[in-house]
Amino acid sequence: MPISPTEFLKKYGFEEEDEERDHSLRHNAMEHAKHLKRPHAGTPHDWEEWERYKKEHPDEVEDDGKSDNN
């Protein structure tokens, strides 16, 4: 029965100590969702939604150091 490359590397002592960072779209989307910041672009509807969310959940939004009066 064939073994996977990962199992082969573990069997013969080539196990990686440091895992590489996940660069998948899913991972990036999850990181973005966990760390809510002011959007850089978007439609007027996106900005209205952002302002509404920021007022309703001020403790969940990370401050980016910029004022909203740009």
Helices and strands as residue ranges (DSSP letters): H 5-11, H 25-34, H 44-56, G 58-60
